[in-house]
Amino acid sequence: MHSSRGRSAGGRAVALFWGGVGTIWLTLLGIYAATVASSHLLETTAIVLIGAASSAIWLNGVRHLAMWATARFWFRPAGTSPVAASSSPSRRVALLYCTADDFDPTALHSSMAQQHPVTTVILDDSARDELRSAIDAFAIENGAEVIRRSTRSGFKAGNLNHGIELLLGRFDYFVVLDSDEVLPPHFVHRALQGFADHRRTGIVQARHRASPSRTAFATTFAGILGTHIGISQAARARIGFSSFLGHGAMISSACYRAAGPIPETVAEDLAFSFEARIAGYRIAYDHDLVCEEDYPVDYHAFRTQHTKIVEGTTEFLRNYWRRIIRSRLSVAEKLDLLLEQLTFPLLATAGAVLMLANLLLAALGGTADQPLWAIAVTGLCAAAPLLPETVRVVRQRGLVAGGTFLAMASALYGSTLIVTLRATAKVIFGGAAVFRVTPKTERRAGRWGTLVALWLELAVTVAAVWVALALTGSLIPALPVAGAAIAALAFASFGALPARRAARVRTARLAPR
């Protein structure tokens, strides 16, 4: 009876959330359609394009604002089972440490210090002989095992599949961690409790926050990782699609046997999340189980990671959208999964459409001005994912610091407009997504190297300025593109500065609270 009431309450929460998001979004569209009109065909076309692009930004923003507004509801403590505490010592657990020329012995040594007995297995895809030797020496000294393969096909997923297939008979659970990740000492014990709480749990996913950083770039923006994932993952686990993030998670061998092997794509975490759900397993998100990982050290590392994410999610949608729509997932899960993965490609496309449509209006000399409320709502919705971290900064350091952070973070993501569009178009038109390892050290390319790295942004800016002047006689329509390029240049230089505050020992911040 209690379980039935819980499911009913959960269903009402899902319906209220998505019903509220849909109502607000449709209301905004209705008001916009009623207040903007034109009798000129080309002007009407521009207005329709602006409305369509704005509606995409509004939907994404309203969804994020709704998750933030209802955050307290999603953060309710997860239950634990008394059975878990007595049965967990018999569970055979392997820590799978994935590395490819980015071995971090300090992080791995910290993660190995688990309260529950574990076997550490290093899945080494490194090509550099000195790193392979260092890994072998570490394994001998710390009692770890090393598994290597003859080829590096299949990206990270291929590495994981090769290792898990060799280990399946020996272990009941596998903990997947990236090279820079630090697990808290109670990670395995707590994750095993999550499996005991529900018999169909196949994956237990922890929350992540950024480790203290040595660079000003990472120190400035690292908080976004903790606040964004903390809010969105907690909400999505309740009202949408709970996802495996590819690291900081425990997978049961039963789930792997039923849903595996892990699809060998760039976004292997998303693909395996979908396969696990289709196989009937749930992905439990534990908000109170916190791991740490490094935030990109500079703008070059950030762009590398961002490009990988965009290419990977676009490839996932290209290959899986039909299966998602036809699957037995709930409507809420399908909607949330599709909207989340569309975020970067859709917002970048919407931004480009807005600029082109406004350029067309300016060229026509039209009188159909956009209502100020619509411009304000578009700005609010575009910034919605950054607002929780902005509020946190305001509370800790004041209004000026919060405003500065919001402006810089908006410029950071705005600067990725061209690279996002390029990555999206590449994959949509048949190109292969590339698994890029995020650099762990700062890039010191110099002024010329920076200009070369950002050649596409600069070329697009020159073209945009020329077109704007030719059609309107003004630079104003080209300012968004020029601003994105200027921001990229600024961040490329800013990222090399050292952090002001010294990093603290990471493991001390991971103790259970």
ABEGO torsion letter per residue (X at the ends): XAAAAAAAAAAAAAAAAAAAAAAAAAAAAAAAAAABBBABAAAAAAAAAAAAAAAAAAAAAAAAAAAAAAAAAAABBBBBBAAAAAAAAABBBBBBBBBBGABBAAAAAAAABBABBBBBBBBBABABAAAAAAAAAAAAAAGBBBBBBABABGEAAAAAAAAAAAAAAABABBBBBBAABBBBAAAAAAAAAAAAABAABABBBBBBBBBBBABAAAAAAAAAAAAAAAAAAAAAAAABBBBBAGBGBBBBAAAAAAAOBBBBBABAAAAAAAAAAAAGBBBBBBAABBBBBBBBABAAAAAAAAAAAAAAAAAAAAAAAAAAAABABBAAAAAAAAAAAAAAAAAAAAAAAAAAAAAAAAAAGBABBBBAAAAAAAAAAAAAAAAAAAAAAAAAAEAAAAAAAAAAAAAAAAAAAAAAAAAAAAAAAGBBBBBBBBBABBBBAEAAAAAAAAAAAAAAAAAAAAAAAAAAGBAAAAAAAAAAAAAAAAAAAAAABBBABBBBBAAAAABBX
